[in-house]
Amino acid sequence: MKEGGFVAVDIGNSTAGLAVHTEGVFATHTISLEAADWISQCLHWAHQTLDCEKVEWLISSVRSSASNQLLGHLSDSTRDDAHHVTHADVPMELTVDSPEKLGIDRLLAAYATKQLLPPPFAVADIGSAITVDWVDQLGRYCGGAILPGLSLQAESLHRWTEALPNLNTLPNLGVEPGCRGELPGQNTAEAIRGGILVGAAAAIDALAARYSGSSSPCSIALTGGQADLIAPLLEQNPFLLPNLVCRGLLELPRSKGYAESKTEVL
């Protein structure tokens, strides 16, 4: 059994995404925050996957109540070390008004993409919300835009109208893999799907073009739980990069080597 290792935890609005580097493999796992034992599931997966008794946790979160639960449990009930990562821990220049208020998931996704693609580029994260952010030619995080996510749009249409169905009852809104949107829609469900999917893709294309200020297309990194639904609809082929937030956590200087990191402070 190894001495220790790092586990990245991306706590979103509905799930906790976990990732580790072990024996040259990037392993990932997703756990629903609605599960009563989600913290126990996190600990079990991390220790079993890393095959070590002591784990160092790097935690980013957009849901403070859940991250506080996990941090409290790790502090009170385990030998593990835990670190709540903030913008100050990410070695990337920012040009936004209030860095401390920036969603850490957006910054970490941009930081991870910077390790993989040369700037400038846009990063689109398709989750509960859709964020489309910009890293300029100098490699600086410059902010971006936030849109309602695909499921949130579908839920809103159902909730605030009398006759429109709730497509969230269907896996992936009923979208078949590789679907480019059925437009013009021949029934209500097709019309809703087409409007949501093509509208989201068009917004991402338009935002990336506006950020770049150029007629030539810029690189677009696409991530998030529903990225595969949007990828076929973009005007150019995006770089589909799963688990960017966790990748960003594992790319932080602290996580580069367990032995060296034990004396570092995030």
N, C-alpha and C positions, 0 to 999 in steps of 0.2 A: 504493500500500500504506500502511495506517495505521501510526501510531507504535506503538500497543500497545492491549491490552485485557485484560479479566479472563475467566478461565475457572474455573468452580466444579467441584470434583471431590468426589463423595460415594463414598468407598470402603467398600463393605459387605462382607458375609461372602463373597459369590460374584461380585459385579460391581462395576465402577466406573461410576457415573453422572456424565456431564459435561453442563454447560450454559453457555451464553453469552447475553448480550444483544448482538445485532448488528443495526444498522439497524432498530431498533424491534421486532425479532422475538426471542422466547425460543426458542433452538434447543437441542435435547438429543440425547444419544447415550449408549448403554449398551455396555460392553465387558466380556466375561467375563474374570475374573482367572485363569482356567485357560489362556487363550491365552498361548503363550510370548512373544509380542511385544506384550503388552497395553500396555506403556508406550509403545512406538513408535506404536501405534494412537492412544493418547491425544494424543501430541504432534502427529501428523499431522492428526487431526480438529480440534484446537484452532487450530492455525496456519492451516489451510485455511479453516475456518469464519469465523474472525475476520479473515482476510486481513491479517495483520501479522507482522513478523519477531520481535518480542519480546512475550511473553505473561506476564501476572502470574497465578500460580496460587493459588487459595484452596482448601485441601485439608482436608476433614474425613474422619475414618476411625474405624471400629470394628475394623479389622484392621491392627495396627501394622506387621506384617512387610511388607505391601503398600505402605502409605504410606511407610515408610522406604525401600523400593526406589525409589519414584517421587521422593521428595525427594532421595535420593542421586544419581539420574540427572540431575535438573534442576540440581543444584548442580555436578556434575562435567562435564556434557557439553553444556550449553546456556547461552545468554545470558539465559534467562528468570529471573524472580524467583519464589520459592515461599514460601508461608506456611502453616504447619500451624495451623489454627484450633482454639482451645480455648474452654472456657466463659468465660474472662476476656475474650474478644474480642466476646462477644455482649451488646449493651446491653439486658439484660433481668434484672429482679430474680428471684432464686431463693429458695425457702424449703426446699430439701432439705438433708439432713444434711451430705453431702460433695460439694459442687459439682464438685470436681476429678475425682471418680469417675463423674460422670454421663456417659452416652453422648452425645457431642456431636451425633449425629444427632437425638436426641429434642429437645434444646434448640433446634437450628436449625429443625426442623419447627414447633415451637411459635412461635418468633420470626417465621418466615415467615407463619404463619397469623395472627398478631397484626397483620400489615400488611394483611390482607385481611378479617378478621372482627372485630367488636367483642367483647371478652371479657364474660362468661366463655364458655369453650368447651372441648370435649375434642378431642384430636388422636389418631387411630388410624392407625398405620403398619403395613401388612400386608406383611411381608417374611419373612425367615428366622425372625424372631421377630415376634410381634404386640405392639406397645407401645400403651398407651392412657393418655395423659397429660392433665393438667388445667391450664388457665390460669384463674385466678380473676378476679373482677370488677375487681380492681385491676390486672390485666394481669401478675400474677406467675406464674412457672412453679412449680408446686406438686408436681411428681413425678407418679407414676402407677402403672401395673401392667404386667407383662411376662408374656406367654403364649407357648407354643410356636406357631410359624407353621403354616400349613396343610400345607405339604409335610413339615415335621418331624413333625407329628401322623400323617400318612399313612405316613411311613417307619417311625415307631415301632410302629404297629399291625402292619405287615408284619414288622418285624424281631423283635419280641418275642412273636409268636404263630406257630402252626404252619400255619394254613390261610388267613389273611387275605391277599389280594393286595396288591401294591404299586401304588397308583394313581399314584405319581410317574412311572411309565412312560408315562402319558398326558398330553398337553398340558393344563395347568390342571386336573389330576386328572380329566379327562374331562368337565368342566363346560361346558355350552353357554352362550353369552352370554345374560345376563339370567335364567339359571336361578335359581329360588327354592328349590331343594332338593327331591328326590323323597322325600317322607315321608308315610306310613311306607314305608321302602325295600322294594321287591319282590324285590330280590336283594342279594347281599353288597356289590357295588360301590355301589349306590344307598344302602344303609344307612351305609356308611363316609362317602360324600360328604355325605349329609344330616347325620350326626352331627358331622362336622368343621365344615362351613360354618355350619349353624344354631347349633351350639354356640359358634363364634367370634363370630357376630353377636349372639347373646344375651348373651355376656360383655361385648361392647362397649357394648350398650344398658344393661346393668345397672351397669357401672362408671361410665358417664357420668351415670346417674341418681344413683348414690351420691355421686359427686363434687359434683354440683350441690345435693344435699340438698333438692330441690324436686320437687313433683309435675308441674310444667310441664317439657316437654322442653328441653334445652339444645342449642346448636349442636354438631354433630360434624363435624370436618374429617377426611376419609379420604384417605390417600395410600399409596404403596408399590406394589410390582410386582403384587400380587394384590388390590388394592383393589376392582377392578371385580367380583370374585367375591363380595365381601361386601356391596357397596352395595345390591343389590336385597333383601337379607335384613334390613336394619335396620328398626326400627319406624318411624323417621322418615327423611325424605329427607336424606342427608348432603350436605355440600359436598365434591364429589370434586375434590381439588386435587393433581394429579400433581407429582412432583419437588420436594416441599416443602423437602427438605434443601438441594438446589442453589439453590432460590429464596432460602432463608435466607442462604446464603453470598453471593449477589449483592445482597442487601439490606443487608449489613453496611456501616457508614459508610465503610470503606476503598474499597469498590467503586463508590461513587457517582460518582466522576469520576477518570479515570486521571491527569490532570495534577496534581490536588490530592493524590492519594493517594501520589504518589511520595515525599513527605517524611514521611508518617505511619508510625507503628509500631503494629502490631496488639498 
